[in-house]
Amino acid sequence: MKNKILSVLAALVVISFSSVANAQVTSGQPAPDFTLTDSNSTAHSLSGFKGKFVVLEWLNHSCPFVVKHYGSGNMQTLQKEFTAKDVVWLSINSSATGKEGSVTPQEANALTTEQGAAPTAVLLDGDGKVGKMYGAKTTPHMYVINPEGVLIYQGAIDDKASTDPADIAGSKNYVREALGAAMAGQPVVEASTKSYGCSVKY
């Protein structure tokens, strides 16, 4: 009986670890395809952007860490810098209905205008399917995908895990570095870092 219980527990542990593993993506491997509808009711598939660099940014405007990067204009500057270079920038909101950060399409558009943000689109992932697929844990949580559809960076926006806008000036921006290197045909030195911010409100 004891051995049977241990076998069941072992099986549960394996299932648990498998579930966690399935919820992650690996730098250097193809980024999983997905389709989401944006705040203007247009559907976008990641595979539809093959041939271009793509940035995925997990977003929740109620999060103090997101406020740091938007209130200072840091995120918008990064968006404008790279969309001007034909990079596709997808801001993704995975907050579940009724939870912090959840917005209607109209509210998402109002926030984009109010913040002066410049993403290619704001995608709504209310059931959290895509966020969980990518293992997005925080807002912000950043991912960079190359024109071949390979994930070349995932993690924090920079190396200053704080809510203080004063820290931005002296920070290393991992997203800018990854895109700069890859667009110049160079390898991305730091392909994965630990993201920081508020937990995604699944």
PyMOL commands that set and color helices and strands:
alter all, ss='L'
color gray80, all
select helices_A, chain A and resi 2-22+46-49+64-71+74-83+105-115+129-134+165-167+174-183
alter helices_A, ss='H'
color red, helices_A
select strands_A, chain A and resi 35-38+43-45+54-58+88-93+121-124+138-139+142-145+151-155+198-199
alter strands_A, ss='S'
color yellow, strands_A
deselect
rebuild
show_as cartoon
